[in-house]
């Protein structure tokens, strides 16, 4: 418990340092740092409707980030969440075409399951390569992201192309309104229920099952887990599949919810932001929920910054990059202060 609290406090310190650094950079670039910080807070949480807009971005990020955390806990660096997110959405879009005209109470679950299966399958082959051949999963999952991005371009320009599109961006045919799980605002009781269910199930999996305990131990010392009779390859493959399935579910939610279609290159930073959220949360499910709300707020503020502070929306990408830089750095000084002179983690 103490170690978890220390990790959370350390993350908050690094996030604060990243925000201060960005404020200084923007100040020297000719912008008002205080105005920028206020615009971020106002756009994310304070203005009317900001909380709803922040949750719109936070819930899919939370679902993907929880899956990333499961994989990281087991010691496997699956950074292919973006590709799994895309493939999940693609599979759901194909399923929507196949089940068109069916009753909504059957089609909606079928689309969600199709998206999860698509994401899981896209995580399966890097997992098998890692566990059977020792291939570096960082390289294969990163390659998977690029491959999935190209696959998305292909299906939205070919098999799923919307013939009535403007031609400015390739996109699929719109999903029938009967199968949508939210309007364009992207927040609905259905999406909230899915996110809560994912959070509860993953918390139970991590904290109340043998898989969760063994996976966490495997992430620290896989050899010891094998000595105790556990099958490391089963733990690893399961973590890849769970991670991919949740990323695919998030992609399906975007398809069935606010977007109502898939488009080439949509939400290109979703998977990498989810990885950052998992790291900020120290792979804790509860911490991931809080971090997802924070980063969802940043995504919401990106639409607000050009109006309030004159900053381009890309300023949020700079803030995210700064947080990533600080959160992945190890500060012995901070660790020593937090541990009151104890041994750094």
N, C-alpha and C positions, 0 to 999 in steps of 0.2 A: 504493500500500500504506500509506504513512504517513498519507495523508488518510483512508483507511478506518479505520485504527486510532484516529486522533484522533476521528472521528465516533462510534465505538463507546464510547470512553472518555467523551466528552461526554454520550452518552445515559445511561451508567451513573451519571454524576454527577447528572444531572437526575432519574433514577429515585430515587437516594438522597435527594436534596433533597425530592422529593415524599413519600417515606415519612416523613422527619423532620417535614415539615409536618403530615401526617395524624396522626402520633403526638402532636404538640403540641395539635392540635385536639381529639383524643379525650381527652387529659389534662385540658384545660380543661373538657371536657364531663362530667367526672366519672369517666372510665374510667382504668385504669392503662395508660400508654403502653407500658411494658416488657412487660406481660402481653399486650397486643395484638400487639406485634411478635413475641413468642415464639409466640403462638397462630398467627400467619400462617405463620411458618417451620415450626412443628410440623405444622400442618394441610396444608401444601403439600408438604413434603419429608421430615420427620423421623419422623413416627409410622409404625407398621406399615401398609403398603399405600398410603402417601401418594404414592409415586412412580407407582404404577400409576394411581391416581385422577387425578393431575396430567396424566399422558400421555393419559388418556381425554379430557380437555378440550383438551389441547395439540395433538393431531394434526389434528382438523378445523380448529382455528384456524390452524395452520401452513399447511394447504392453501389456505385462503381468503386468508391474508395474503401468501403467495407470489404469488397472482394479482393482488392489489392492488398489490404491488410492481412487477409487470410493467407494469401500466397507468401507475403513477406515474413509472416510469423513462422512459416515452415522452412524458411531459409532459401526460398526460390524467388529470384528477382524478376517477376513477370511484369515487364513494363509495356506489355502489349495491350493495355486496356483500351487504347484508342481504336486499334484494329478490331478488337472483340466487340466494342461498342458499335462500330460500323457494320460488322457482319451480322450482329444481332438484329439491327434495324433492317438490313437487306433481307434477311430470312423472313422477318415479320412482314415485309412488303410483298414478298413472293407468296407467302401464306395468305395474305389479304386478297391477292388476285385469285388464288386457288379456291378460297372459301367464299368468294363474293356471292352475296345473295342469301347466305345462310343466316340462321337466327343469331342475334347479337350475343345471347347468353352462352352460346357455344363458340362463336367465332372469336370473341374477345379473349377468353382463356387460351384458345388455340394459338392466337397471335403471340400472346405473352410467352407461352411455352416454346413456340418456334424461335422467338428471339433468344431465349435462354439457351436453347439447344445450339443455335448458330454461334453464339458467343463461346459456349463450352467447347464446341468442335474446333473453333479457331484457336483456342488455348491448348487443345489436345496435342497437336503435332509438335509445338515447341516443348511441351512437357515430356512427350515420349523421347524426343531427341536428347533432352537433358538427362533423363533418367536411364535411358538405354544406351546412349552413345557418349554421354558426358559433354554434349555440345553446350556452349555457353548460352543460357536462356536469355541473357540481355541482348545478345546479337540477334537470335532468332525471333524474339518477340518484337524487337524494334523493326526487323525486316517485315514482320507480319503487319505492322502498322502501315508501312508504305504499300504493301501488297493489297491490303484491305482498302486503302484510299484509292488505288487504281481500279479495284473491283467496283467500288462505289461509282466512280466516273463511268465505267463501262455499263453498269446496269441502268443508271439514270440517263445515259445517252442511247441505250439500246433496248433491251427487253422490257424495261419498266418506264421508258421515256413517256413523258406527258406530251402528246402531240399538240396541245393547245398552249404550250409554254412560250415564253417570250424569246427564248434563245439566249438570253443573257447568262443564265445558269441552268445547267441540266438538272432536271428533277423528275421524280416519279409521278405517276398519276395520283391525284388526291385520294386519301382514304375516305370511304363512305362515312357520312356523319353518324350513322348508327353504330359504328365501331370506334368512334373517338372516345377517349376516356377523360378528355378535358377540352375546353375551348382554347383559343389562341393565347390566353393568359397563362396557361400551363399549370394551373393549380386547381385541384379538385379533390373531393373526398376519396375517390378511388386511388389517385396517386399517393395521397397522404397515407391511406391504409396500406398500400403496397410497401411504402418506405418503412412504416412502423413495423409491419410484419417481417420485413427483411432484417431490420435492426434487432428485433426480439429473437428471431431464429438464430442469427449470427452470434448474438451475445450468449445464448444458450449453448450453441455449438462450441464456442471458444472457451467458455467458463464452466460448463456443466457436462461435458462429454469427454470420453477417453481420447477421441480424435483431437479435440482442442488442446488437451494437456500434452499429448504426444507430439503434435505438430509444433507447439511452442518449444518443447524440449529439442525437437529435431532442428529447429532454427538455431539453437545454441550449440548443440553437439550431436550431429546425426549419427556418429559412430556409437555413442553411448546408447542411443535409442535402439540401434540394431543389435547391440549386445544384449539388450533386455528383451529381445524377441520380436520387436515391431518391424513391420515391412516398410522401410523408408520410401521405397518407390510407390507404394500405395498411398502413403501420406502425401507425398509430393504430387502425384498425379491427381489425387482428390483436391488438393489445394489449387492446382491449375484449373481444374474443371469448375470449381466453385467460383473462382475469380472470374473466369471467362463468362460463366453463366450470368453472374450479376452485372457485368459490363454489358452483355447482350441485352439483359432486361432493361437497363438504363437506356440503351439505344432504342429499344422497342417503345418505351414510355415516351421518348421524344417523338417517335414516328406517330404513335397513336394519340399523343396529347397535343402539345402546343403547335407542332409543325404540321401534322396531318399528312405529311409526305416526307420522302427523303430527297436530299439535294446533294450534289457533288460538293465535297469539302465542308459539310455543315459541322459546326462546333469543333473546329480542328484542335482545340486545346483541352477538350473535355478530359481525355484520359490522363494527360500529364498533370492537369490540375488535381485530379483524383489521387494521383500518386503523391503529390505534395500534401494534400489533406491527410492522407494516411501517415505520412512522416511527421507532420505537425502534431497529430494526435497520438504519436508513439504507438501506433497500431491498435489502440484501444477503440472498441466499438462506440462507447459513450463519448470518448474524446473525438472520434470521427464525426459524430453527429454535430457537436459544437463547432468543430473546425469547418464542416461543410456549410453551416449557417454563415460563418464569417466569410468564407470564400464566395458563397452565393451572394452575400451582400456586396462584395467587391464587383462581381459580375453585374449586379443590378446598378451599382454606382457608375459603371462604365458608360451607361446610357445617359447619365446625368452630368458627368464631368464637363463635356463640351459646353453645356449651358451655364453651369454654375461657376466654373473656374477657367473656362477657355482652354482647357487641356483636351488633347485628343483622347478618344476612348482607349487607344493603345497604351496610355499611361498605366492602366490597370495591369497590362502585361508586364510592364516594367516593375510594378510593385510585386507581382507574383514571382518574377524572376529574382528580385532582391530577397524575398522571403525564402525562396528555394536555396539561394546562396547561403544565407545565414543558418537555416535550419539543418542543412547538411554539413555544415562546418562544426568541428568539435572545439569547444572553448574550455580549456582546462581551468581558466580563471573562474568562469561561471559555475562549473561543476564543483569546484572547491568551495566557493562561497555558499552554494546551495546545500552542500553536504557538511558545512561547518567544519571544514578541514579534513573531511573523510576522503576516501579513495575515489578518484574520478571513475565514472562508469565507462 
